[in-house]
């Protein structure tokens, strides 16, 4: 996975903020996949203390609509970080 170009990163952050308003977007990594762009989004809870390293979730991003769709555990496996704590 690689860093998102600035414009794409802003679009992903905007979509994530609408989807998860109680979380603070901290960055993302992207990968081109067979079915579109896969995004690993790092975020923190607004209410709880900062956790390091920040937790992440994996989504598919539709660049036409700006929609984020959570991947199933099976779909996300190739994009997870082993031993991430």
MODELLER restraints for C-alpha pairs under 7 A, 6 or more apart:
rsr = mdl.restraints
at = mdl.atoms
rsr.add(forms.Gaussian(group=physical.xy_distance, feature=features.Distance(at['CA:1:A'], at['CA:29:A']), mean=5.62, stdev=0.5))
rsr.add(forms.Gaussian(group=physical.xy_distance, feature=features.Distance(at['CA:1:A'], at['CA:30:A']), mean=5.22, stdev=0.5))
rsr.add(forms.Gaussian(group=physical.xy_distance, feature=features.Distance(at['CA:1:A'], at['CA:31:A']), mean=4.94, stdev=0.5))
rsr.add(forms.Gaussian(group=physical.xy_distance, feature=features.Distance(at['CA:2:A'], at['CA:29:A']), mean=5.18, stdev=0.5))
rsr.add(forms.Gaussian(group=physical.xy_distance, feature=features.Distance(at['CA:2:A'], at['CA:30:A']), mean=5.38, stdev=0.5))
rsr.add(forms.Gaussian(group=physical.xy_distance, feature=features.Distance(at['CA:2:A'], at['CA:31:A']), mean=6.52, stdev=0.5))
rsr.add(forms.Gaussian(group=physical.xy_distance, feature=features.Distance(at['CA:3:A'], at['CA:28:A']), mean=6.73, stdev=0.5))
rsr.add(forms.Gaussian(group=physical.xy_distance, feature=features.Distance(at['CA:3:A'], at['CA:29:A']), mean=4.79, stdev=0.5))
rsr.add(forms.Gaussian(group=physical.xy_distance, feature=features.Distance(at['CA:3:A'], at['CA:30:A']), mean=6.20, stdev=0.5))
rsr.add(forms.Gaussian(group=physical.xy_distance, feature=features.Distance(at['CA:4:A'], at['CA:28:A']), mean=6.83, stdev=0.5))
rsr.add(forms.Gaussian(group=physical.xy_distance, feature=features.Distance(at['CA:4:A'], at['CA:29:A']), mean=5.87, stdev=0.5))
rsr.add(forms.Gaussian(group=physical.xy_distance, feature=features.Distance(at['CA:4:A'], at['CA:30:A']), mean=5.79, stdev=0.5))
rsr.add(forms.Gaussian(group=physical.xy_distance, feature=features.Distance(at['CA:11:A'], at['CA:66:A']), mean=6.92, stdev=0.5))
rsr.add(forms.Gaussian(group=physical.xy_distance, feature=features.Distance(at['CA:13:A'], at['CA:25:A']), mean=6.41, stdev=0.5))
rsr.add(forms.Gaussian(group=physical.xy_distance, feature=features.Distance(at['CA:15:A'], at['CA:66:A']), mean=6.21, stdev=0.5))
rsr.add(forms.Gaussian(group=physical.xy_distance, feature=features.Distance(at['CA:15:A'], at['CA:67:A']), mean=6.53, stdev=0.5))
rsr.add(forms.Gaussian(group=physical.xy_distance, feature=features.Distance(at['CA:15:A'], at['CA:68:A']), mean=6.79, stdev=0.5))
rsr.add(forms.Gaussian(group=physical.xy_distance, feature=features.Distance(at['CA:22:A'], at['CA:45:A']), mean=6.36, stdev=0.5))
rsr.add(forms.Gaussian(group=physical.xy_distance, feature=features.Distance(at['CA:22:A'], at['CA:46:A']), mean=5.84, stdev=0.5))
rsr.add(forms.Gaussian(group=physical.xy_distance, feature=features.Distance(at['CA:23:A'], at['CA:43:A']), mean=6.19, stdev=0.5))
rsr.add(forms.Gaussian(group=physical.xy_distance, feature=features.Distance(at['CA:23:A'], at['CA:44:A']), mean=5.46, stdev=0.5))
rsr.add(forms.Gaussian(group=physical.xy_distance, feature=features.Distance(at['CA:23:A'], at['CA:45:A']), mean=4.57, stdev=0.5))
rsr.add(forms.Gaussian(group=physical.xy_distance, feature=features.Distance(at['CA:23:A'], at['CA:46:A']), mean=5.42, stdev=0.5))
rsr.add(forms.Gaussian(group=physical.xy_distance, feature=features.Distance(at['CA:24:A'], at['CA:43:A']), mean=5.28, stdev=0.5))
rsr.add(forms.Gaussian(group=physical.xy_distance, feature=features.Distance(at['CA:24:A'], at['CA:44:A']), mean=5.14, stdev=0.5))
rsr.add(forms.Gaussian(group=physical.xy_distance, feature=features.Distance(at['CA:24:A'], at['CA:45:A']), mean=6.21, stdev=0.5))
rsr.add(forms.Gaussian(group=physical.xy_distance, feature=features.Distance(at['CA:24:A'], at['CA:46:A']), mean=6.19, stdev=0.5))
rsr.add(forms.Gaussian(group=physical.xy_distance, feature=features.Distance(at['CA:25:A'], at['CA:42:A']), mean=6.30, stdev=0.5))
rsr.add(forms.Gaussian(group=physical.xy_distance, feature=features.Distance(at['CA:25:A'], at['CA:43:A']), mean=4.54, stdev=0.5))
rsr.add(forms.Gaussian(group=physical.xy_distance, feature=features.Distance(at['CA:25:A'], at['CA:44:A']), mean=6.84, stdev=0.5))
rsr.add(forms.Gaussian(group=physical.xy_distance, feature=features.Distance(at['CA:26:A'], at['CA:42:A']), mean=5.31, stdev=0.5))
rsr.add(forms.Gaussian(group=physical.xy_distance, feature=features.Distance(at['CA:26:A'], at['CA:43:A']), mean=4.97, stdev=0.5))
rsr.add(forms.Gaussian(group=physical.xy_distance, feature=features.Distance(at['CA:27:A'], at['CA:41:A']), mean=6.06, stdev=0.5))
rsr.add(forms.Gaussian(group=physical.xy_distance, feature=features.Distance(at['CA:27:A'], at['CA:42:A']), mean=5.38, stdev=0.5))
rsr.add(forms.Gaussian(group=physical.xy_distance, feature=features.Distance(at['CA:28:A'], at['CA:39:A']), mean=6.53, stdev=0.5))
rsr.add(forms.Gaussian(group=physical.xy_distance, feature=features.Distance(at['CA:28:A'], at['CA:40:A']), mean=5.41, stdev=0.5))
rsr.add(forms.Gaussian(group=physical.xy_distance, feature=features.Distance(at['CA:28:A'], at['CA:41:A']), mean=4.44, stdev=0.5))
rsr.add(forms.Gaussian(group=physical.xy_distance, feature=features.Distance(at['CA:28:A'], at['CA:42:A']), mean=5.87, stdev=0.5))
rsr.add(forms.Gaussian(group=physical.xy_distance, feature=features.Distance(at['CA:29:A'], at['CA:39:A']), mean=5.72, stdev=0.5))
rsr.add(forms.Gaussian(group=physical.xy_distance, feature=features.Distance(at['CA:29:A'], at['CA:40:A']), mean=5.19, stdev=0.5))
rsr.add(forms.Gaussian(group=physical.xy_distance, feature=features.Distance(at['CA:29:A'], at['CA:41:A']), mean=6.75, stdev=0.5))
rsr.add(forms.Gaussian(group=physical.xy_distance, feature=features.Distance(at['CA:30:A'], at['CA:37:A']), mean=6.64, stdev=0.5))
rsr.add(forms.Gaussian(group=physical.xy_distance, feature=features.Distance(at['CA:30:A'], at['CA:38:A']), mean=5.62, stdev=0.5))
rsr.add(forms.Gaussian(group=physical.xy_distance, feature=features.Distance(at['CA:30:A'], at['CA:39:A']), mean=4.53, stdev=0.5))
rsr.add(forms.Gaussian(group=physical.xy_distance, feature=features.Distance(at['CA:30:A'], at['CA:40:A']), mean=6.35, stdev=0.5))
rsr.add(forms.Gaussian(group=physical.xy_distance, feature=features.Distance(at['CA:31:A'], at['CA:37:A']), mean=5.80, stdev=0.5))
rsr.add(forms.Gaussian(group=physical.xy_distance, feature=features.Distance(at['CA:31:A'], at['CA:38:A']), mean=5.20, stdev=0.5))
rsr.add(forms.Gaussian(group=physical.xy_distance, feature=features.Distance(at['CA:31:A'], at['CA:39:A']), mean=6.58, stdev=0.5))
rsr.add(forms.Gaussian(group=physical.xy_distance, feature=features.Distance(at['CA:32:A'], at['CA:38:A']), mean=6.28, stdev=0.5))
rsr.add(forms.Gaussian(group=physical.xy_distance, feature=features.Distance(at['CA:36:A'], at['CA:60:A']), mean=6.91, stdev=0.5))
rsr.add(forms.Gaussian(group=physical.xy_distance, feature=features.Distance(at['CA:36:A'], at['CA:62:A']), mean=6.95, stdev=0.5))
rsr.add(forms.Gaussian(group=physical.xy_distance, feature=features.Distance(at['CA:37:A'], at['CA:60:A']), mean=5.75, stdev=0.5))
rsr.add(forms.Gaussian(group=physical.xy_distance, feature=features.Distance(at['CA:37:A'], at['CA:61:A']), mean=5.41, stdev=0.5))
rsr.add(forms.Gaussian(group=physical.xy_distance, feature=features.Distance(at['CA:38:A'], at['CA:59:A']), mean=5.78, stdev=0.5))
rsr.add(forms.Gaussian(group=physical.xy_distance, feature=features.Distance(at['CA:38:A'], at['CA:60:A']), mean=4.52, stdev=0.5))
rsr.add(forms.Gaussian(group=physical.xy_distance, feature=features.Distance(at['CA:38:A'], at['CA:61:A']), mean=6.15, stdev=0.5))
rsr.add(forms.Gaussian(group=physical.xy_distance, feature=features.Distance(at['CA:39:A'], at['CA:58:A']), mean=5.64, stdev=0.5))
rsr.add(forms.Gaussian(group=physical.xy_distance, feature=features.Distance(at['CA:39:A'], at['CA:59:A']), mean=5.19, stdev=0.5))
rsr.add(forms.Gaussian(group=physical.xy_distance, feature=features.Distance(at['CA:39:A'], at['CA:60:A']), mean=5.99, stdev=0.5))
rsr.add(forms.Gaussian(group=physical.xy_distance, feature=features.Distance(at['CA:39:A'], at['CA:61:A']), mean=6.63, stdev=0.5))
rsr.add(forms.Gaussian(group=physical.xy_distance, feature=features.Distance(at['CA:40:A'], at['CA:56:A']), mean=6.39, stdev=0.5))
rsr.add(forms.Gaussian(group=physical.xy_distance, feature=features.Distance(at['CA:40:A'], at['CA:57:A']), mean=5.74, stdev=0.5))
rsr.add(forms.Gaussian(group=physical.xy_distance, feature=features.Distance(at['CA:40:A'], at['CA:58:A']), mean=4.47, stdev=0.5))
rsr.add(forms.Gaussian(group=physical.xy_distance, feature=features.Distance(at['CA:40:A'], at['CA:59:A']), mean=6.47, stdev=0.5))
rsr.add(forms.Gaussian(group=physical.xy_distance, feature=features.Distance(at['CA:41:A'], at['CA:56:A']), mean=5.25, stdev=0.5))
rsr.add(forms.Gaussian(group=physical.xy_distance, feature=features.Distance(at['CA:41:A'], at['CA:57:A']), mean=5.45, stdev=0.5))
rsr.add(forms.Gaussian(group=physical.xy_distance, feature=features.Distance(at['CA:41:A'], at['CA:58:A']), mean=6.24, stdev=0.5))
rsr.add(forms.Gaussian(group=physical.xy_distance, feature=features.Distance(at['CA:42:A'], at['CA:54:A']), mean=5.92, stdev=0.5))
rsr.add(forms.Gaussian(group=physical.xy_distance, feature=features.Distance(at['CA:42:A'], at['CA:55:A']), mean=5.70, stdev=0.5))
rsr.add(forms.Gaussian(group=physical.xy_distance, feature=features.Distance(at['CA:42:A'], at['CA:56:A']), mean=4.24, stdev=0.5))
rsr.add(forms.Gaussian(group=physical.xy_distance, feature=features.Distance(at['CA:42:A'], at['CA:57:A']), mean=6.77, stdev=0.5))
rsr.add(forms.Gaussian(group=physical.xy_distance, feature=features.Distance(at['CA:43:A'], at['CA:54:A']), mean=6.08, stdev=0.5))
rsr.add(forms.Gaussian(group=physical.xy_distance, feature=features.Distance(at['CA:43:A'], at['CA:55:A']), mean=6.01, stdev=0.5))
rsr.add(forms.Gaussian(group=physical.xy_distance, feature=features.Distance(at['CA:43:A'], at['CA:56:A']), mean=6.15, stdev=0.5))
rsr.add(forms.Gaussian(group=physical.xy_distance, feature=features.Distance(at['CA:44:A'], at['CA:50:A']), mean=6.56, stdev=0.5))
rsr.add(forms.Gaussian(group=physical.xy_distance, feature=features.Distance(at['CA:44:A'], at['CA:54:A']), mean=6.32, stdev=0.5))
rsr.add(forms.Gaussian(group=physical.xy_distance, feature=features.Distance(at['CA:44:A'], at['CA:55:A']), mean=6.78, stdev=0.5))
rsr.add(forms.Gaussian(group=physical.xy_distance, feature=features.Distance(at['CA:53:A'], at['CA:85:A']), mean=6.66, stdev=0.5))
rsr.add(forms.Gaussian(group=physical.xy_distance, feature=features.Distance(at['CA:58:A'], at['CA:70:A']), mean=6.13, stdev=0.5))
rsr.add(forms.Gaussian(group=physical.xy_distance, feature=features.Distance(at['CA:58:A'], at['CA:71:A']), mean=6.08, stdev=0.5))
rsr.add(forms.Gaussian(group=physical.xy_distance, feature=features.Distance(at['CA:58:A'], at['CA:76:A']), mean=6.25, stdev=0.5))
rsr.add(forms.Gaussian(group=physical.xy_distance, feature=features.Distance(at['CA:59:A'], at['CA:68:A']), mean=5.90, stdev=0.5))
rsr.add(forms.Gaussian(group=physical.xy_distance, feature=features.Distance(at['CA:59:A'], at['CA:69:A']), mean=5.21, stdev=0.5))
rsr.add(forms.Gaussian(group=physical.xy_distance, feature=features.Distance(at['CA:59:A'], at['CA:70:A']), mean=4.28, stdev=0.5))
rsr.add(forms.Gaussian(group=physical.xy_distance, feature=features.Distance(at['CA:59:A'], at['CA:71:A']), mean=5.27, stdev=0.5))
rsr.add(forms.Gaussian(group=physical.xy_distance, feature=features.Distance(at['CA:60:A'], at['CA:68:A']), mean=5.62, stdev=0.5))
rsr.add(forms.Gaussian(group=physical.xy_distance, feature=features.Distance(at['CA:60:A'], at['CA:69:A']), mean=5.16, stdev=0.5))
rsr.add(forms.Gaussian(group=physical.xy_distance, feature=features.Distance(at['CA:60:A'], at['CA:70:A']), mean=6.38, stdev=0.5))
rsr.add(forms.Gaussian(group=physical.xy_distance, feature=features.Distance(at['CA:60:A'], at['CA:71:A']), mean=6.59, stdev=0.5))
rsr.add(forms.Gaussian(group=physical.xy_distance, feature=features.Distance(at['CA:61:A'], at['CA:67:A']), mean=5.80, stdev=0.5))
rsr.add(forms.Gaussian(group=physical.xy_distance, feature=features.Distance(at['CA:61:A'], at['CA:68:A']), mean=4.70, stdev=0.5))
rsr.add(forms.Gaussian(group=physical.xy_distance, feature=features.Distance(at['CA:61:A'], at['CA:69:A']), mean=6.62, stdev=0.5))
rsr.add(forms.Gaussian(group=physical.xy_distance, feature=features.Distance(at['CA:62:A'], at['CA:68:A']), mean=6.53, stdev=0.5))
